Amino acid sequence: MRTLVNLEVLSMRLNKISNIQHLQNIVLLTYLDISYNSIKDISVLNQFKSLKKLHLNRNEGVDITPLQYQTQLIELTLDECDLYEISALRPLINLEYLDIASNYIIYFYPICNLETQINFEGNLTVESSDLFTFYDVKNKSQYTDQPTEQQMQLAEKMKMVDLNMSSVRDINSKRKNYLLSKLTATTAVIQQSLKLYNMFSSFYEKVAQLFAQLDAQEDQQ
């Protein structure tokens, strides 16, 4: 493998590979598929400056930290990698397609700046606060539920969002409105329940009065 220095496309999916250090000399790769293996260390990829498409699916527990230096990537798939945190993907501004399905990701704000197609399918929880809370470029550390015009323009450039099987709880962009709507709905249910209670209470009172009258008539007879 070390002698294939001019190799540009390599697929080694569905194997039992755990170490890819032997790829260190194949620096001209533009396409690499190492899905369905047991790879955890991908630091060797930092040497691949020509890599455009990378598939790492089903490498459970892989450390994706080195990906922050792969800013030239246009396609990246990471589904079923047991990922909890994806801040390393923030610098990948050239991505055109990102697949992070079937992981354990809760917060998606690190990738809200990416103008790409994203597959979120099958993660733990996706809320509107994650999808519509954008990084405040001006303040560098502030996240806001009231995105600026620039941030909304970023949202408008998104071409596809896949949220299947993601336990979505709220698609309202303002959580306070969501809570208000929940409170309003709960209040409406309580009011309806009280109305029914009062109606049945009145009915039972009338029935009780009727039986009392019948008992009184029987006593008189």
N, C-alpha and C positions, 0 to 999 in steps of 0.2 A: 504493500500500500504506500509506503514512503517513497517509492520510485515513481509514482504516478503524479509527478509534479505539475503536469499540464491539464490535469483533470478539472472539468468545470461542472459536471453534473454527477452527483453520487447519491444513491439510495441504498440504505441498509436497514430498512424497516423490518419489523417482525423477526427480530433475532434475540440474542441474550447478551448483548453488548453492555458492558458497564464502564468501560474506559475508552475514550476517544483521543487520547494523547497522540496516538500513532498517526493522526490526521494532520499534525502540525506543519508538515511540508506541503500540503495540498492547498496552498494559499490562493489559488486562482478559482476556487469553487464559487459558482454563482447560485447553485441549487443544491441543498443538502436535506435529505429526509432520513432522520434517525429515529422515527417514531416506533413505539412499541418495543422498547428496550428497557434497560435498567440503569440508565445514565443519570448521574447526579451532578457531576462536575463538567461544565461546558466552557471553562475558562480558555481552553485552546482556541475557541472561536474568535477570540479577540484579534487573532492574527489574520482573519479572513476579511479583508477590506473590500472584496468584490462580491461578497455573499448578498444575494437579493431575496432569495426565498428559503426559509428555514422551517422545517416541520419537526416538532419535538413532542408530538402527541403521545400520551400514555407512557411518559417517563416519570413515574411517581416519585415525588420528593426532589425533583431536579432544582438546583439552585439557579434561578434566572438572573441573578445580579449581573453577570457579565454581559447580558444583552443590552445594558444601557449604553454600551460603546458601539453597538451595531446600528448606528443611525442611518446606514444606507439601505437597511431592509425595507422591502415593499410588501412582503407577505410573511406572516408569522402565525403558526398554529401551535397552541399550547393546551388543547383540551385534555382533560383527565390526567393532569400532572400534580394533583393535590396542592394546588396553589392557594395561599391565603392572602397574599399581598403582592401587588403588581406595580409598585412605585418605580421599579427598574425600567418599566416600559415608557415612562413619561418622555424621555428624549427621542423616542422613535417617531419623529415628526413626518417621515417619508412613507410610513406604512399606508398601504392602500387596502389591506385586508388583515384583520386580527381575529383569531379564534381563541377564546379563553373559556369555552364551554365546559360544563361538568367539572368545576373546581369548587373551592370553598370560599370564594371571594365575596365579601360583603360590601366593601367600599370601592367604588369605581372612579372617584374623583381624580386619581393620578392620570387617567387617560382621557379626561374630558377635553383636553386641548388637541387631541388627535383628530384630524379630518380623514376618517377612514371608515370602512365597513367593519362593524364589530359584532361578533356572535357571543352573547352573554348566556346562552341557554344553559339551564341546569345548575346555576350557582345557588348559594344559600338564600340570599335575599336581595332583591333589587327594589329600591324605593326611588321615588321621584327626586328625593334630596340627593341621591347619588348621580342620577342622570342629568339633572338640571342645576346642580350646584357646581359652578365653574371656578376654575382657578383665577384669582384676581391678579392679573399680570402686574398691575400698578403697585399693589401692596405686597406682592411676592409670597405672603404667608397667610393671606386672608381668603376664606371661602365664604361665599355669600349665597343666600337664597333669593337675592334680587340681582340677577346677572345684568351686567352692563350691556350696552348696545353691541359692543365689540364681541362680547361673549355670546350673545344671542346669535350673532352672525356665524360664529363657529358652529353653533347648534344647527343652524339652517343648512350648513354644508354637509351634515351627516346624510349619507345616502341609504343606509340600511341599519336597522337595529333589530336584533333577534332576541326576544325575551321569553321564548318558550320555556316552560318548566322552571321558571325562576322565582316562584313564590312571590310574585308581585303583589304588594299590599296597597299601593297608592300610585296613581298616574297623574295626580294633581301636582303641579310644579311648586305650589306653596303649601308647606306642611300645615301651617296654621289654618288654612282654608279646609284642608283635609280633616283636621281635628274638629273644626267648627261644624263641618258637614256631618261628622260622626256624632257630635253632641246634639245637633239638630235632629238627626235621625233617631237618636236614643230618646230625646224629649218627645218626639212624635209617637214613638212606641209606648212610652209611659202614659202619655195623654190618652191614647187609644185604649190602653189597658184599664185606666181609671174609668173611662167612659163605659166600657163593657162591665166593669165591676159595679158601677152605680146602676146600670141597667138591670143586671141580674139581681142586685140587692133589692131594687124596687119590685122586681118580679116575685122574689121570694117573700117579701113583706106582704104582697097582695095575696099570695097563696096561703100564707100563714093566717091572714085575716079571714080568708074564705073558710079554712078548716075550723077556725075559732067560732065562726058563725054557725057552721054545721054542728059543731059540738054543742053550742048553746041551744040550737033547735032540738037536738036529741034529748038534752036535759029537760027541756020544757015539755016534751012529749012523755 
